[in-house]
Amino acid sequence: MDLENKKIFRQPNIATDWIQGMTQEEKIEFEKSWRNSTFVLDKLKLIIERSLKSLEIDQEDDYDHPQWPIKRADRNGRVKELRRILKLLP
């Protein structure tokens, strides 16, 4: 394995979830695509952050609903998953 092939493992921006199960060649190609996709990935990150912000604001009328604990649990699950996805992005 030459030095360029080892480089992908030292890149802190790429979560292992992205490259898990890939061959070395696939990892190298993925890294190239990753580095060339910052515009799209940054936009996706902004969209997710906006969604998170709106979900984290408590809605007063949520507590007027008899099923508010279920609505709250659903919101908490969505927030948790969006945060997990954000960790995958650069």
N, C-alpha and C positions, 0 to 999 in steps of 0.2 A: 504494500500500500504506500503510494508516494505521498509527499507532504500535502499536495492539493486535495487528495482524497480524504485526508485526515481533518482538513479544515472544517468540514461540515459539523463535526462533533464538538468543535470549540465555539460555534456560533450560539450565543446565549438566547437569541431571539426565536429559535426554532424549537418548539416544544416537542418532546419525544413522541407525543401522540401523532404528530404529522408524519413522522418517518418510520414508525413502528412497522415491522414486517417488510420493509423495502430492501432490495438488494443495494449494494454499494453504488452501482451505476444509477439506480433510481433515486437514491439519496442525493447524488451529485446533480442530477437533472432537476430534482425538486428544489434544491437550494438555488439553482439558477432562476427557476420560475419564481420562487419566493422573493428573491432580491429584485426581480423585475416587476413585481406586483404591488409595490408599496402604495401606489396611488389608490388602487382598489381596496387594499387591506386597510389603509387609513380611513377611507370613506366608510367601510363596513364598521370599523371601530367607533366612528362618530355616531353612526346609526344606532348601534347597540348601546352606547353611553346615553344617548337621548332616550331610548326606551327604558333603560334602567332608571334614569332620573324621574321619568313620569311614573314608573311603578313604585318608586320609593316614597312618593308623596302620598300620605294618608288621605283618603277620600272620606269626608265627614259622613256622606250618605251611606257608606259601606256598613257602618255600625247600626244603621236603622233597619237593615235587612235581617230577617230572622236567621238566615244562613251565613251571617258575616264571618264566622270562624272558617267555614269552607272557602269563602272568597279570599280570606286572608292567607290561608294555607296555599291556595292556588297562586296567589301573587308572590308569596315567599319562594315557592318552587320555581317560578319563572325568573325571579331575581337571582336565585342561586345558579340556575343554568346559564343565564346571560353572563354572569361573572365568570363562570367556568370557561365559556367561549372566549371572553375577553383575554383570559390568561393564555390562550392559544395564539393570540395575535401579537405582532411585533409592537 
